[in-house]
């Protein structure tokens, strides 16, 4: 089975993820997805991709087993 690795390129995504985790706890990923969908629906592709990156950062932060190289 092919394992998927999440990749997050910017610090802003981690800061957004931390803010959502502080505010929404276990529902942070759902909140990021809701914000991404809302941005997509109004045609704001910049915020859509931002919230998608935040969602990936939440997945990375929630993974108890780091994958790949950690810097």
N, CA, C and O atoms as a GROMACS GRO file, in nm:
protein
  284
    1UNK      N    1   0.084  -0.117   0.000
    1UNK     CA    2   0.000   0.000   0.000
    1UNK      C    3   0.089   0.124   0.000
    1UNK      O    4   0.189   0.129   0.072
    2UNK      N    5   0.055   0.223  -0.079
    2UNK     CA    6   0.129   0.347  -0.090
    2UNK      C    7   0.091   0.440   0.024
    2UNK      O    8  -0.027   0.469   0.045
    3UNK      N    9   0.190   0.486   0.096
    3UNK     CA   10   0.166   0.576   0.209
    3UNK      C   11   0.172   0.720   0.160
    3UNK      O   12   0.262   0.758   0.086
    4UNK      N   13   0.074   0.802   0.202
    4UNK     CA   14   0.074   0.942   0.165
    4UNK      C   15   0.144   1.023   0.272
    4UNK      O   16   0.123   1.002   0.391
    5UNK      N   17   0.228   1.114   0.229
    5UNK     CA   18   0.295   1.205   0.321
    5UNK      C   19   0.244   1.345   0.295
    5UNK      O   20   0.242   1.391   0.181
    6UNK      N   21   0.204   1.413   0.401
    6UNK     CA   22   0.159   1.551   0.389
    6UNK      C   23   0.282   1.642   0.387
    6UNK      O   24   0.379   1.618   0.459
    7UNK      N   25   0.277   1.744   0.304
    7UNK     CA   26   0.388   1.838   0.294
    7UNK      C   27   0.332   1.978   0.308
    7UNK      O   28   0.239   2.016   0.237
    8UNK      N   29   0.388   2.053   0.400
    8UNK     CA   30   0.345   2.192   0.421
    8UNK      C   31   0.468   2.279   0.406
    8UNK      O   32   0.571   2.256   0.469
    9UNK      N   33   0.457   2.379   0.320
    9UNK     CA   34   0.574   2.455   0.282
    9UNK      C   35   0.596   2.583   0.362
    9UNK      O   36   0.708   2.632   0.367
   10UNK      N   37   0.493   2.638   0.424
   10UNK     CA   38   0.512   2.769   0.484
   10UNK      C   39   0.470   2.775   0.632
   10UNK      O   40   0.382   2.701   0.677
   11UNK      N   41   0.534   2.865   0.703
   11UNK     CA   42   0.508   2.883   0.846
   11UNK      C   43   0.366   2.935   0.870
   11UNK      O   44   0.304   2.901   0.971
   12UNK      N   45   0.315   3.018   0.780
   12UNK     CA   46   0.180   3.073   0.794
   12UNK      C   47   0.076   2.962   0.810
   12UNK      O   48  -0.020   2.978   0.886
   13UNK      N   49   0.094   2.853   0.740
   13UNK     CA   50   0.000   2.741   0.750
   13UNK      C   51   0.003   2.681   0.891
   13UNK      O   52  -0.102   2.647   0.946
   14UNK      N   53   0.122   2.668   0.948
   14UNK     CA   54   0.133   2.615   1.084
   14UNK      C   55   0.075   2.713   1.187
   14UNK      O   56   0.013   2.670   1.284
   15UNK      N   57   0.095   2.841   1.165
   15UNK     CA   58   0.038   2.941   1.256
   15UNK      C   59  -0.115   2.938   1.249
   15UNK      O   60  -0.182   2.948   1.352
   16UNK      N   61  -0.169   2.926   1.127
   16UNK     CA   62  -0.314   2.915   1.111
   16UNK      C   63  -0.368   2.787   1.174
   16UNK      O   64  -0.475   2.787   1.235
   17UNK      N   65  -0.293   2.679   1.158
   17UNK     CA   66  -0.334   2.552   1.217
   17UNK      C   67  -0.336   2.561   1.369
   17UNK      O   68  -0.429   2.513   1.434
   18UNK      N   69  -0.233   2.622   1.426
   18UNK     CA   70  -0.227   2.637   1.572
   18UNK      C   71  -0.343   2.721   1.622
   18UNK      O   72  -0.402   2.690   1.726
   19UNK      N   73  -0.376   2.828   1.550
   19UNK     CA   74  -0.488   2.914   1.591
   19UNK      C   75  -0.620   2.837   1.586
   19UNK      O   76  -0.701   2.848   1.678
   20UNK      N   77  -0.642   2.760   1.478
   20UNK     CA   78  -0.766   2.683   1.470
   20UNK      C   79  -0.771   2.574   1.575
   20UNK      O   80  -0.877   2.548   1.632
   21UNK      N   81  -0.659   2.510   1.601
   21UNK     CA   82  -0.656   2.406   1.704
   21UNK      C   83  -0.686   2.465   1.842
   21UNK      O   84  -0.756   2.403   1.922
   22UNK      N   85  -0.634   2.584   1.870
   22UNK     CA   86  -0.662   2.650   1.998
   22UNK      C   87  -0.810   2.683   2.012
   22UNK      O   88  -0.868   2.668   2.119
   23UNK      N   89  -0.870   2.728   1.901
   23UNK     CA   90  -1.009   2.773   1.906
   23UNK      C   91  -1.108   2.658   1.894
   23UNK      O   92  -1.207   2.654   1.967
   24UNK      N   93  -1.082   2.564   1.802
   24UNK     CA   94  -1.181   2.460   1.769
   24UNK      C   95  -1.145   2.320   1.818
   24UNK      O   96  -1.227   2.229   1.810
   25UNK      N   97  -1.025   2.302   1.867
   25UNK     CA   98  -0.985   2.170   1.918
   25UNK      C   99  -0.993   2.063   1.810
   25UNK      O  100  -0.939   2.079   1.700
   26UNK      N  101  -1.061   1.955   1.841
   26UNK     CA  102  -1.070   1.842   1.748
   26UNK      C  103  -1.148   1.875   1.620
   26UNK      O  104  -1.139   1.802   1.522
   27UNK      N  105  -1.222   1.983   1.621
   27UNK     CA  106  -1.299   2.024   1.503
   27UNK      C  107  -1.220   2.118   1.412
   27UNK      O  108  -1.276   2.172   1.317
   28UNK      N  109  -1.092   2.139   1.441
   28UNK     CA  110  -1.011   2.235   1.365
   28UNK      C  111  -1.000   2.197   1.217
   28UNK      O  112  -1.008   2.284   1.130
   29UNK      N  113  -0.983   2.069   1.189
   29UNK     CA  114  -0.971   2.026   1.049
   29UNK      C  115  -1.101   2.052   0.974
   29UNK      O  116  -1.098   2.098   0.859
   30UNK      N  117  -1.214   2.024   1.036
   30UNK     CA  118  -1.343   2.051   0.974
   30UNK      C  119  -1.361   2.201   0.950
   30UNK      O  120  -1.416   2.241   0.848
   31UNK      N  121  -1.316   2.282   1.043
   31UNK     CA  122  -1.327   2.427   1.027
   31UNK      C  123  -1.240   2.477   0.911
   31UNK      O  124  -1.283   2.562   0.833
   32UNK      N  125  -1.120   2.423   0.899
   32UNK     CA  126  -1.033   2.460   0.787
   32UNK      C  127  -1.098   2.421   0.654
   32UNK      O  128  -1.093   2.497   0.557
   33UNK      N  129  -1.158   2.303   0.650
   33UNK     CA  130  -1.225   2.258   0.527
   33UNK      C  131  -1.345   2.346   0.494
   33UNK      O  132  -1.368   2.380   0.378
   34UNK      N  133  -1.420   2.385   0.596
   34UNK     CA  134  -1.536   2.474   0.575
   34UNK      C  135  -1.491   2.608   0.520
   34UNK      O  136  -1.552   2.662   0.428
   35UNK      N  137  -1.384   2.662   0.576
   35UNK     CA  138  -1.333   2.791   0.528
   35UNK      C  139  -1.279   2.779   0.386
   35UNK      O  140  -1.295   2.871   0.305
   36UNK      N  141  -1.215   2.668   0.355
   36UNK     CA  142  -1.165   2.647   0.218
   36UNK      C  143  -1.281   2.640   0.120
   36UNK      O  144  -1.277   2.703   0.014
   37UNK      N  145  -1.383   2.564   0.153
   37UNK     CA  146  -1.500   2.552   0.065
   37UNK      C  147  -1.570   2.686   0.044
   37UNK      O  148  -1.609   2.719  -0.067
   38UNK      N  149  -1.584   2.762   0.152
   38UNK     CA  150  -1.648   2.893   0.142
   38UNK      C  151  -1.568   2.984   0.050
   38UNK      O  152  -1.626   3.054  -0.033
   39UNK      N  153  -1.436   2.984   0.064
   39UNK     CA  154  -1.351   3.065  -0.022
   39UNK      C  155  -1.361   3.022  -0.168
   39UNK      O  156  -1.367   3.105  -0.258
   40UNK      N  157  -1.362   2.890  -0.190
   40UNK     CA  158  -1.376   2.837  -0.326
   40UNK      C  159  -1.509   2.879  -0.387
   40UNK      O  160  -1.515   2.918  -0.504
   41UNK      N  161  -1.615   2.871  -0.308
   41UNK     CA  162  -1.749   2.902  -0.358
   41UNK      C  163  -1.764   3.048  -0.401
   41UNK      O  164  -1.842   3.079  -0.491
   42UNK      N  165  -1.688   3.138  -0.338
   42UNK     CA  166  -1.696   3.280  -0.377
   42UNK      C  167  -1.587   3.316  -0.478
   42UNK      O  168  -1.575   3.432  -0.516
   43UNK      N  169  -1.509   3.217  -0.520
   43UNK     CA  170  -1.408   3.240  -0.623
   43UNK      C  171  -1.277   3.296  -0.572
   43UNK      O  172  -1.197   3.347  -0.650
   44UNK      N  173  -1.252   3.287  -0.441
   44UNK     CA  174  -1.128   3.338  -0.385
   44UNK      C  175  -1.027   3.224  -0.375
   44UNK      O  176  -1.016   3.157  -0.273
   45UNK      N  177  -0.953   3.205  -0.485
   45UNK     CA  178  -0.861   3.093  -0.490
   45UNK      C  179  -0.741   3.109  -0.397
   45UNK      O  180  -0.682   3.010  -0.353
   46UNK      N  181  -0.705   3.233  -0.365
   46UNK     CA  182  -0.592   3.256  -0.275
   46UNK      C  183  -0.625   3.206  -0.135
   46UNK      O  184  -0.545   3.134  -0.074
   47UNK      N  185  -0.741   3.243  -0.083
   47UNK     CA  186  -0.779   3.195   0.050
   47UNK      C  187  -0.816   3.047   0.048
   47UNK      O  188  -0.797   2.977   0.147
   48UNK      N  189  -0.867   3.000  -0.064
   48UNK     CA  190  -0.896   2.857  -0.076
   48UNK      C  191  -0.768   2.776  -0.055
   48UNK      O  192  -0.766   2.682   0.025
   49UNK      N  193  -0.662   2.811  -0.126
   49UNK     CA  194  -0.537   2.736  -0.112
   49UNK      C  195  -0.476   2.756   0.026
   49UNK      O  196  -0.413   2.665   0.080
   50UNK      N  197  -0.493   2.875   0.083
   50UNK     CA  198  -0.442   2.900   0.219
   50UNK      C  199  -0.507   2.805   0.319
   50UNK      O  200  -0.438   2.744   0.400
   51UNK      N  201  -0.640   2.792   0.313
   51UNK     CA  202  -0.710   2.705   0.409
   51UNK      C  203  -0.681   2.558   0.383
   51UNK      O  204  -0.682   2.477   0.475
   52UNK      N  205  -0.654   2.523   0.258
   52UNK     CA  206  -0.613   2.385   0.229
   52UNK      C  207  -0.477   2.356   0.292
   52UNK      O  208  -0.457   2.248   0.348
   53UNK      N  209  -0.384   2.451   0.284
   53UNK     CA  210  -0.253   2.434   0.347
   53UNK      C  211  -0.267   2.424   0.499
   53UNK      O  212  -0.199   2.343   0.562
   54UNK      N  213  -0.355   2.506   0.556
   54UNK     CA  214  -0.379   2.500   0.700
   54UNK      C  215  -0.432   2.361   0.738
   54UNK      O  216  -0.390   2.304   0.839
   55UNK      N  217  -0.523   2.307   0.658
   55UNK     CA  218  -0.576   2.173   0.684
   55UNK      C  219  -0.467   2.068   0.680
   55UNK      O  220  -0.465   1.978   0.764
   56UNK      N  221  -0.376   2.078   0.583
   56UNK     CA  222  -0.265   1.983   0.577
   56UNK      C  223  -0.174   1.997   0.699
   56UNK      O  224  -0.124   1.898   0.751
   57UNK      N  225  -0.153   2.121   0.744
   57UNK     CA  226  -0.070   2.142   0.863
   57UNK      C  227  -0.135   2.081   0.986
   57UNK      O  228  -0.066   2.027   1.072
   58UNK      N  229  -0.268   2.089   0.996
   58UNK     CA  230  -0.339   2.026   1.107
   58UNK      C  231  -0.317   1.875   1.104
   58UNK      O  232  -0.295   1.813   1.208
   59UNK      N  233  -0.322   1.816   0.986
   59UNK     CA  234  -0.297   1.672   0.974
   59UNK      C  235  -0.155   1.637   1.018
   59UNK      O  236  -0.134   1.538   1.087
   60UNK      N  237  -0.059   1.719   0.978
   60UNK     CA  238   0.081   1.693   1.016
   60UNK      C  239   0.098   1.706   1.167
   60UNK      O  240   0.162   1.622   1.230
   61UNK      N  241   0.040   1.811   1.225
   61UNK     CA  242   0.053   1.833   1.369
   61UNK      C  243  -0.016   1.724   1.450
   61UNK      O  244   0.025   1.693   1.562
   62UNK      N  245  -0.121   1.667   1.394
   62UNK     CA  246  -0.196   1.564   1.465
   62UNK      C  247  -0.140   1.424   1.449
   62UNK      O  248  -0.186   1.331   1.515
   63UNK      N  249  -0.041   1.408   1.362
   63UNK     CA  250   0.018   1.276   1.338
   63UNK      C  251   0.120   1.245   1.448
   63UNK      O  252   0.220   1.315   1.460
   64UNK      N  253   0.096   1.141   1.529
   64UNK     CA  254   0.187   1.112   1.639
   64UNK      C  255   0.323   1.056   1.592
   64UNK      O  256   0.420   1.056   1.668
   65UNK      N  257   0.329   1.010   1.469
   65UNK     CA  258   0.451   0.951   1.416
   65UNK      C  259   0.504   1.037   1.301
   65UNK      O  260   0.447   1.034   1.192
   66UNK      N  261   0.612   1.115   1.322
   66UNK     CA  262   0.663   1.198   1.213
   66UNK      C  263   0.710   1.112   1.096
   66UNK      O  264   0.766   1.004   1.115
   67UNK      N  265   0.685   1.161   0.977
   67UNK     CA  266   0.728   1.089   0.856
   67UNK      C  267   0.829   1.175   0.781
   67UNK      O  268   0.814   1.297   0.774
   68UNK      N  269   0.929   1.112   0.728
   68UNK     CA  270   1.028   1.186   0.651
   68UNK      C  271   1.123   1.262   0.742
   68UNK      O  272   1.131   1.234   0.862
   69UNK      N  273   1.193   1.356   0.685
   69UNK     CA  274   1.293   1.432   0.758
   69UNK      C  275   1.225   1.545   0.834
   69UNK      O  276   1.143   1.618   0.778
   70UNK      N  277   1.260   1.559   0.960
   70UNK     CA  278   1.209   1.668   1.042
   70UNK      C  279   1.324   1.765   1.066
   70UNK      O  280   1.431   1.725   1.112
   71UNK      N  281   1.300   1.894   1.035
   71UNK     CA  282   1.406   1.995   1.051
   71UNK      C  283   1.381   2.074   1.177
   71UNK      O  284   1.457   2.164   1.209
   0.00000   0.00000   0.00000
